[in-house]
Amino acid sequence: TRVTRDLRMDCSAVSFADSLADVSRVPSMVRAAESGQPVGSFYRVGRLGQPLATIVEPVRDTAGRVRFYLVVEAELTWFTRLARAIPRGPGAMAALVDASGFIFARMPDDEHFAGRRFPPNPVLRMMIGHPSGLVEGVGLDERERLYAFRELPADNADQVLLMIGLPTAFVYADANRHLRRN
C-alpha cells in the first residue's frame, strides 16, 4: 500500500470503498509520520481476526524529504505454527498480548479472547516490564498454568509479549508422581 505525506492511501493491492482513505489515525502511520523513521513491527488484529504485523517505510526524495510511505502488512503465520507445536492437552495455550491487556492472538481460543482488551490480570502484571521469564498463576480462563514469556520487538506503544502456558498439573505431574512414590 502506498500512503501520501498527508496520510491518505492512494494505491493498494486491497480494494477500499474510498480510494483516498484517510489513515491519519492509524497508530503505525502516526508513529512513522511523527518520527520520520520506519516502523518495523507494529502488531494489530486484522479485519478477519488474524494477527498482523504492519511495516511502514518512509520513501524519500534525493533531498531527504518524505515523498510517500510504503506499507506492508504480514500475517503472523509463525504464531499459528508455534501454537500447534505446544503440547496438546486441556489448558495448554499460546497468546500474543500487549501490556495494556489487548490480546492480538490466542490459540486455542474457545473463549474468543483474541481481539479484545482485558484489564491486566496478576499473571500479566508479573510479566510487564521484563524481557522474558516464567510466571505461575491463574489465566483469564481461570486455569492454573506455568507461563513462559518473551518480549517481542515491537513499535507498539505498549510492550508486546508472547506467552505459552501449560497447566501446572501437566508440568508437575512427573515430579508429583515421584514424590508420592517416595
N, C-alpha and C positions, 0 to 999 in steps of 0.2 A: 504494500500500500504506500502511496506517496501522499504526504501531507504538506500543505503550503506553510509558509512562515507565519501566517495568521491562524494556523491550526485548523485548516479545513482540508478534508480528504478530497483530493481531486483525481485520484486514479487508484483503482483497487481491483484485485482479482475476484473479490467478493462483491456481488451487486448490492447496492443500497438504494432505497427509495430516493434519497437526496444525494445527487452526485457531488455536491459540495458539503457533505455532512460536517457539522461543527464538532470537533474533538477537543475543544479548549478546556473541557472539564475532565478529560481522561487523565488519571494521575500520572501515567507513564509519559504522556505528551507534555503535561505541565512541567514535570521534572526535567525533561530534555530541553524544553524551551527556556526555562529559567536558568538552567546551568550551562546550556550550550554544549553539553557533553553527552556522549552516548549513554543510553540506559540499557544495560546489558541483560538484566533478568528481572523483570517485573512480573510477579506471579498474580494470576487472577483466575476467575472461573468464566469460561466461555458461555455463549448463548445456549449451547446444548448441554451445559453442566460439566463439561470436561475441563480439567486443569490446563492452563496455558501459561507460557512464558512469553512476554512481549519484549521485543528488542527494538529500540529506536536509535537510528544512526543519523545525526545531522550531516547533510551533504553540503559542502561549502564551495564557493566560487574561488577563483585564483587570489582574490583579496582576503580570503578567510571568512567572508560573511556567509551565514547560513542561507542557502538557496531554497532548500526544502528538507523534509525529514523522510527517511525511508524506514518503514515499519514492517516488521516480520513477527508473526505470531506462530509459535510452535506448540503443538500438543505435547504434554509431558507423558509420552508413551513409556518412558523409563519407570514412571511411578507405577503403572499397571504391571509391568514385568516384575518390579520389586515386590509388589503386594502379592503377586502369585507365588513368589519364592518363600514367603514366610510359612512356618509350619501350619498345616491345615488342622484346625481344631476349633472347638467352640471358644470364642472370645479372642482369638488372635486377630490383630488388626494393624494397619499402617495408615498414617494420616500425614497430610501436608497442611500446616496450620500457622497462622501468624500470632504474634504476642498479644494482639487485641482480642483473640478468640475466634477469628474468622477461619473457617475450615474450607480450604481450597479443594481438597480431595480426601476421601476416606474409603478404604476397602477392607472388608466388606462394609457396605453402608445401608444395612437394612433399616436403620432408623432415619435415613435421609438427612444426615448431619451436614453433608457437603453443600457448600454454597450458603451456609448460614453462619451467623456470629453468635457465640455464647460467651457470657462473662467468663474470664479465665478461671478455671477451677484450680484446686490446690495442686494437682499434678502439673498443669501448665505453668502455674506461678513458680514452681520449683525449677522449671526448665528455663524460664525467661532470664536473659542476661548471661547465660552460659553457652559456650560454643558446642558442647557435647556432654554426654553423661548418661547415667542410669538413675531412674526415679521409680519408686514403688508407690502405688496409690490407686484410687478408685477413679475410673473414667466417667465420661458423661453418661454412658450406658449402665452405670452402677456396677461394673465388673472390676474386680481387683486384678491389677496387672503389674508386671515389671516392664517399664518402658526404657528402651534405648533411644536416644535422640541425638540429632546433629543439626547445627545451624547451617542453613544453605545461603550461599552468597546471593544477595537479592538487593534490588533497588527500591523495594517497598519501604514505606515509612516505618513499619514495624518489623521486628525480627521475624524471619520465616524459619520454621523448624520442620524437619522430617522426623517423625516418631514411629517406632514399631513397638507394639505392646503385645506381650504374651501373658496369658493368665498365670498368676502365681502358683496355682495348683499344678499346672503343667511344668513350670520352670523348676519348682522344688520337689516334684514327685519322686525322683530317684533318691534325693537326699533324705526326704521324709521316710521312704521305704527302708533305707539303710538304718536310720535312727530307730525305727520301730523294731527292726530285727535285732539290733544290738542293745 
